[in-house]
């Protein structure tokens, strides 16, 4: 095909198949393009020397889903045009600039009101939290530091210790420690709190004296009373399993 006229006509015919760099895109065209595949859509835009088709500038017609008015997105890039097409595929509503600004302001107003309401209710939440901590502290003392209370039969040692840990969360640790220090020591030794911790120390020692390996007459001994009342946190450091003979040696020092 050496005829210049035929070559020119062929080029012009090919050019008609593409959307030019600055052609307006109607609402009807958006609907049509939404019914085709993204690959085909990408191929009908005239190639641009700009990276990513950045030299494409199209006025795109949309219908605002809020006010139902026809509006135009001016100088839209290919990416923005393709977003309009994808919105049509997904049936995602378009919005004009005015409605978009209005909705954004309404959203910001709602968030501000929520923030103000949150700040207003903060003292109430803090008070409720304090009451919650006080109740959990009272319950811990009534249940686990009461020598008249006992563990349910069949409760495994692991579950006893885990129950103590869970129940001590969100409590006033200083108040619990002070309560233990003010208890009669013999009463303390009969509490579910001490019984569970003392048994855990023996279990950890393999139910044998940590000094002579005796298997009889075992007791849990405080190596120090500096942290008495905090046995749940420091039983590994402060407590030891001893037989009666070794235990007496410690107390006779």
Secondary structure, 3 states (H helix, E strand, C coil): CCCHHHHHHHHHHHHCCCECCCCCECHHHHHHHHCCCHHHHHHCECCCCCHHHCCCCEEEEEECCCCCCEEEEEEECHHHHHHHHHHHHHCCCCCCHHHHHHHHHHHHHHHHHHHHHHHHHHHHHHHHHHHHHHHHHHHHHHHHCCCCCCCCCCCCHHHHHHHHHHHHCCCCHHHHHHHHHCCCHHHHHCCHHHHHHHHHHHHHCCCCCCCCCCCCCEEEEECCCCCCCCHHHHHHHHEEEEEHHHHHHHHCC
